[in-house]
Amino acid sequence: MVKKNPGVAAVLSFFVPGLGQIYNGEFGKGFGFIAGIIISGILCAIYIGFILLLILWVWAIIDAHRVAETENNPEAIQ
């Protein structure tokens, strides 16, 4: 098993939400975040996507970091 760096996963999701999930091997979740961000970006044109965009962005960063830590140390699951 290749260990994933939680910091790298979080930084990747900071720049492109969903990229950290793809780095962690969660391709479906990663592409789901990317699709959600694209939809939120489109909705920003009519002023209702800003909150969703922020929520998805922060969620992607936290999730990427958490999953990488869990994958590296599965016996430490809280």
C-alpha positions as CSV (number, residue, x, y, z in Angstrom):
1,M,0.0,0.0,0.0
2,V,1.4,3.4,-1.0
3,K,1.1,6.0,1.8
4,K,-0.6,9.2,0.9
5,N,0.5,12.5,2.3
6,P,-2.5,14.3,4.0
7,G,-0.9,17.7,3.4
8,V,-0.5,17.1,-0.3
9,A,-4.1,15.8,-0.5
10,A,-5.4,18.9,1.3
11,V,-3.3,21.3,-0.9
12,L,-4.5,19.6,-4.1
13,S,-8.1,20.0,-3.0
14,F,-7.4,23.6,-2.0
15,F,-6.4,24.5,-5.6
16,V,-8.8,22.1,-7.4
17,P,-11.6,20.7,-5.2
18,G,-11.8,17.0,-5.9
19,L,-8.1,16.6,-6.9
20,G,-7.1,15.5,-3.4
21,Q,-9.8,12.8,-3.6
22,I,-8.4,11.6,-6.9
23,Y,-4.9,11.6,-5.4
24,N,-6.3,9.4,-2.6
25,G,-7.7,7.0,-5.2
26,E,-11.3,8.0,-4.7
27,F,-12.0,8.8,-8.3
28,G,-15.8,8.8,-8.1
29,K,-15.8,11.2,-5.1
30,G,-13.2,13.4,-6.8
31,F,-15.1,13.8,-10.0
32,G,-18.3,14.3,-8.0
33,F,-16.6,17.3,-6.2
34,I,-15.4,18.6,-9.5
35,A,-18.9,18.4,-11.0
36,G,-20.3,20.0,-8.0
37,I,-17.9,22.9,-8.2
38,I,-18.6,23.4,-11.9
39,I,-22.4,23.4,-11.2
40,S,-21.8,25.9,-8.3
41,G,-19.7,28.1,-10.6
42,I,-22.6,28.2,-13.1
43,L,-25.1,28.9,-10.4
44,C,-22.9,31.8,-9.3
45,A,-24.0,33.6,-12.4
46,I,-27.4,33.8,-10.9
47,Y,-26.0,34.5,-7.3
48,I,-27.1,31.3,-5.6
49,G,-24.0,29.2,-6.1
50,F,-21.6,31.2,-3.8
51,I,-22.5,29.4,-0.6
52,L,-22.5,26.0,-2.2
53,L,-19.2,26.7,-3.9
54,L,-17.6,27.6,-0.5
55,I,-19.1,24.6,1.3
56,L,-17.9,22.2,-1.4
57,W,-14.5,23.7,-1.5
58,V,-13.9,23.5,2.3
59,W,-15.5,20.0,2.4
60,A,-13.2,18.7,-0.3
61,I,-10.1,20.0,1.6
62,I,-11.1,18.5,4.9
63,D,-12.2,15.2,3.3
64,A,-9.0,14.8,1.3
65,H,-6.9,15.3,4.4
66,R,-9.0,13.0,6.6
67,V,-9.1,10.1,4.0
68,A,-5.3,10.3,3.5
69,E,-4.7,10.1,7.2
70,T,-7.1,7.2,7.6
71,E,-5.6,5.3,4.7
72,N,-2.1,5.7,6.2
73,N,-3.2,4.7,9.7
74,P,-6.4,2.6,9.6
75,E,-6.1,1.4,13.2
76,A,-6.3,5.0,14.4
77,I,-9.9,5.5,13.1
78,Q,-11.8,7.6,15.6
